[in-house]
Amino acid sequence: MDVLTFSRLQFGDTAAFHILWPIMSIGLSLYMLVMEVAWLYTGNESYYRQLRFWTKIFILTFAMGTASGIPLQFEFGTNWAAFSAATGDFFGNILGFESTVAFALEAAFLGIFVFGWNKVGRGAHLFANAMIFVGATLSAFWIMAANSWMQIPVGVVVEGSKLIVSDYMAAIFNPGTIVSFLHMWVACIESTLFMMTGICAMVLLFGTRDTAQREFFLTAFKYCVALAIIIVPIQLGIGHVSGETVAKYQPAKLAATELHWDTNAPGTGAALNLFAWPAAEGGRNSFALAIPGGLSFITTVPQDGVVRGLNSFPAADRPTTLEATIVFYSFRLMVGIGVVLLLLMFAGAWYWGKGRLTLAKIDKHRVFWWLWVLALPLGFIATEAGWMVREIGRQPWVVYNLMRTSEGLSSNLNVVTVAATTIIFTLLYLIFGALFIYFTYRIVKKGPDLTTPV
Amino acid sequence: MIDLPTIWFGILCLQIALYILLDGADLGLGLLSLLPKKESEESLMMQTVGPIWDANETWLVIAAGTLFGAFPLAYSIILNALYIPVMLLLFGLILRAASFEFHTLAHNKKIWSLMFGVGSLMAIVGQGTALGGLLGGITIVDGQFAGGAFDWVTPLTLFITVGVAFSYAVVGYAYLIKKTSHEMAGNSFAHVLVAAGVTFVAFLTATLMLPQMQYVFLSRWSTAPANYLLFAIAGAIGLVSLLLCYDLLRKRHREHLHTLCMIIFVLAMAGMLVGVYPYLIPPMLTIQAAAASEKTLQFMLYGIAPLLPIVLAYNFYLYRVFRRHMGPSEREGY
């Protein structure tokens, strides 16, 4: 393997690991904010206990997010120097905004939020909580703006080897920014909610028999289901708009996502492949289970319109057969999980309406609770799969149709160094990931502190 | 009229200075935690850095963001050329961040405070070798790094790394004294004095080596007004250092030690700036040549510059909230 492959692996590895933590930081900070507002508004102690308990896990996710986020920023320079030099005018600038405006806000107020309970007033504490949430959200916005620009690079002109900004607002609010940001932001909240319900279900099924403790986790479960009822349907709508944006601006990515090889003739709708496997030599599928006319139906107006196939792009300008296959299955994994979570949300609402969400009835409905346990990691898997579609589907371009990934590489790197650092990153992250699960398990096992006076 | 690249260079220097002043103390504390000591002292150290270290590290992220945005060419060349030092810094920072949180949660705290120390050491060595590599010169051809992976391995880098490590140890120690009423280091004054001495010798040697490695420094340092400025700064550093030694020997004004250290740091950085200006990467790339387009610098100035005082203000607020001394038993929050 060469420097390019290892650098792609390294960035993919470190980004895939990093994204787990902001997902939880955004989701948990929203939950914490809702709880603190509810507590101060109603004076109900239950909200306060929720806030204090989930904060413990939030702190851990924030530390992991900081630890794994700093390397990503530097990797643009270490491994992708040519990309950084060419796009720094816009891309570096936006990352600058992210660190100055968003991350700094979050980091500074975290200290006050965590250590300041007896040092600042309640109003100031709530403000710190809100700033953490705002910081996390802004951070997601800037990152999505920068990434969307790599997908739809508008607002810049090519000057020599550099992309110089000609219109800032057009570049920041490129056609992908708002929808991608919302898609990711809602995914963060959704994934976190299903992680929390999974934890609650585990405690209720296998954990402590202490009634007060069980009541706490049942309450958390209900709050999460209530939030999920708002969030999950929204995601379906945003997901659809996101797909339309890809269809319009990145036709090669759409074709890869659907393993759609040959452009259909006008008036004959392109088929939607439910499952497909490409032939070894590429250029066609050796097997496909398809709905006739389906792809045109969901992506074009009129509904039997032309959808460009992969074969209509020069082989050097579109994802390889392997990349297309990964994108195809990642997309189906993401959508499949989205549907499963929607059904689970309905089941939760139904059980709630039927009055079955009580401690006494848990043992009668063990299957129901088991489903929530199994759903614990699904949101994260779906989010990772979505990013695979987004980033691998963009290949071979790092800046769509303007700069190839291979052109963005640093110069004079040797393969041993890059391979070694990739392995160290991966090992460190595997160990830290395992430790995070272990310490979260311990926090949950110990349970919330329900006795210390407020 | 000062031009935009110079303004942004000034902002960048300010951010790096803030990072070194703030995070230097907790990196130094991490280094000190590697020395043998009692468990209670160790917890106190971790407690001292608790509320502030992530806000401190923010300045590194902000400085890197500024360098990327305002001087993309320098960002790409420096990180490309100093791949190994930068990776060492990153691994150190990862280890520090994770072990700090694990330390508060784990039963076996020893291993995590050790990891915190090891992470700090790695981060410090990463910074020292990166600074050494940068000052020693980077080979650039056609706006790209054109040297080898180990170009930064020089005697100069060794001295600078030693200097950085020992100076952080001194400032970490001074910070600890300021923040604790605990008599935790009554008899280690001698150690600090030795550490301060090693810092002085290492940086002095490195300074003398520089003009021999790169002719550009020699000509720059021997012409007015740079030579007068450098002379004045060196004199000031000498004076403050003497004051520091005097206080140390007399074991008094212990709370002022940290302030004196900070003054020396600022003076040393000012000296480096005067010595290197107008180069961003000596001897090839000037501030002007590395800068982003006029439009970007302007946009960043309107967008980010007004926010920096706000970032400063909320960091200042954070420090005020946690200003007072910490007793050995004080542990609250979570």
Interface residues (C-beta under 8 A of the other chain):
Chain A: R52 T55 K56 I59 L60 F62 A63 M64 T66 A67 S68 G69 I70 P71 Q73 F74 F76 G77 T78 A81 A82 F83 S84 A85 T87 G88 D89 F90 F91 G92 N93 I94 L95 G96 F97 E98 S99 T100 V101 F103 A104 L105 A107 A108 F109 L110 G111 I112 V114 F115 G116 W117 N118 K119 V120 S161 I164 V165 S166 Y168 S410 S411 N412 L413 N414 T417 T421 I424 L428 F432 L435 F439 R442 I443
Chain B: G50 P51 I52 D54 A55 E57 T58 L60 V61 I62 A64 G65 T66 F68 G69 A70 F71 P72 L73 Y75 S76 I77 I78 L79 N80 Y83 I84 V86 M87 L90 F91 L93 I94 L95 R96 A97 A98 F100 E101 F102 L105 A106 G143 Q144 F145 A146 G147 G148 A149 A292 S293 K295 T296 F299 M300 G303 I304 L307 L308 V311 Y314 N315 Y317 L318 V321 F322 E332 G333 Y334
